[in-house]
Amino acid sequence: MKTRILLFLLALLAAGPAAAALNVLACEPEWGALTHELAGDRARIYEASTALQDVHHIQARPSLIAAARRADLAVCTGAELEVGWLPVLVRESGNDRIQPNAPGYFEAARYVNLIEIPTRLDRREGDVHPEGNPHIQTDPRNIAKVAQALAERLAQVDPANAAAYQTNYRAFDARWQQAIAKWEREAAPLKGLKVVVHHQAFDYLFRWLGIQTVGSLEPLPGVDPTISHMTALLEAQKTNPAKMVVRASFNDPRASEWFAGRAHIEAVMLPFSVGGDDASKDLFSWYDDMLAILLKAAGK
């Protein structure tokens, strides 16, 4: 018996110390999914929001503050998307590792070209983002840019596993570039499609695919749809008709269904991120799902 115990202890010593998982706070599910692709079981990932929530309005509840306190790395969108709650988490956590400008504070928007940067700032024009549209995750080419930067940041905060992060990144990027080429072939029939949107949530996706937005149910960004505004949009349908009205998974469906019923067009829900519907289980299946939904609604 003593011999067996001794052999077991010697085996543990020979194996060396177990690698501690990196604690990652992902502000949005797309960044949690991307971190998983790059880190695998080397990271313990806590996602602060879901694709069914409006990420502009997350509450800095105690459980999120506790997750921020434990985090070695915070992976967020930036571009002031989380301005209403992330600064509270960072401040209340007391965690020096994830303070702005620390290696453990990562903003994905810094690594892509933002669109719709306002020429002037006026809150009377709605929920305007000074740095541009922050919903960068809906263009897979942006995901590719963020993946490269995130792999480098993972290696910086966890140098013991730097080689593994780079290996995982190269494998992911190869699969991702192949997927982009496939998606572009499949989505070719969507070029020139006209849509009305609930919110400017998918502008990066639509630019990538050549889809035209001809109206928004929100009279101003972030302002709830009104009957008078949607009635005006219905009038515009007579001269510049949209094929469908698109909402994100976090939007209340009533406005898009009201408009679609009166315009006699499809009301379409697109998952805003991984987990936005049952089919969007990871980054790859999320894009597969979005394109399948659009192609079906367009009759392609």
Residue, then its C-alpha position, 0 to 999 in steps of 0.5 A: m500500500k505504501t509503495r503504491i502511494l509513493l509511486f503515485l506521488l512520484a508520478l505527480l511530481a514527474a508530471g509537474p505543476a498543473a497549468a492554471a487556467l487564465n481567467v477571462l472576462a468576455c464582455e460579449p459572447e462573440w469574444g468569449a467564443l473567440t477566446h475559446e477558439l484561441a485558448g481552449d481549456r487554457a482559459r476559464i471564460y465568464e461572459a458578461s452578456t448574452a446575445l439576447q441582451d442589449v449590451h448597451h444596457i447591462q447592469a454592473r451587478p455584484s456577480l459581474i464585479a466578482a468576475a472582474r475581480r478574478a479576471d486576468l484579461a478582460v476582452c470587450t468591444g470598446a468604442e464606448l459600446e460598454v460605456g454605461w457599465l464596464p467602467v463601473l466593473v473595472r473600477e469596483s473590481g480593484n483589479d490592477r490587471i484589467q485597468p485601461n492601458a494594462p495588458g489585461y484590458f483588451e478592446a477589439a474595436r481598436y484593431v478594425n476600421l470603424i464605420e459611421i463615425p459622426t461628424r458632430l456629437d449631439r445627443r438630440e440625434g439619438d444614441v450616437h457613438p463618438e468613435g463610430n458604429p461599435h457592432i463590429q462582430t457582424d463582419p467576419r473580416n473584423i473577427a479575423k483581425v481581432a483574432q490575430a490581436l487577441a492571440e498576441r495579447l493572450a501570449q503577453v498575459d500568459p507567456a508560458n502558453a504563448a506557443a499554444y496560443q499562436t498555434n491555435y490562432r493559425a489553425f483558427d485563421a485557416r479555417w476562418q478564411q476558408a469559411i469567409a470564402k464559402w460565405e461570400r459564395e453562398a451570399a452572392p444572391l443577397k447583393g443589392l437586397k433592400v432591407v429596413v432594420h430595427h436598429q443599426a446592429f448589422d451595418y457591418l454585415f450588410r456592407w460586407l454582403g452588399i445589402q442596402t438599408v433603406g430605413s430604420l424603425e428607430p427614428l434616431p439611433g437607440v430611440d424606440p420606434t414610433i407609430s408616426h415614424m413607421t407610418a412614414l417608412l410605410e409611405a417610403q415603401k411605395t417608391n423604394p420598397a424593402k424585401m424584409v425588416v430585420r431585427a436583432s435577437f435582443n430587440d422587441p419583435r412587436a415593432s418589426e412585426w407591426f411594420a412587416g404586417r402593413a408593408h406585406i414583407e418578411a419580419v426577420m430576426l437575426p442572432f446578434s451573436v453566438g447564442g442568439d438562437d438555437a443554431s448559433k452555437d459558435l462563431f462558425s455556426w452563427y454566421d452559417d445561421m445568419l446567412a441561411i436566415l437571410l437567404k430563406a427570407a429573400g427567397k434565394 
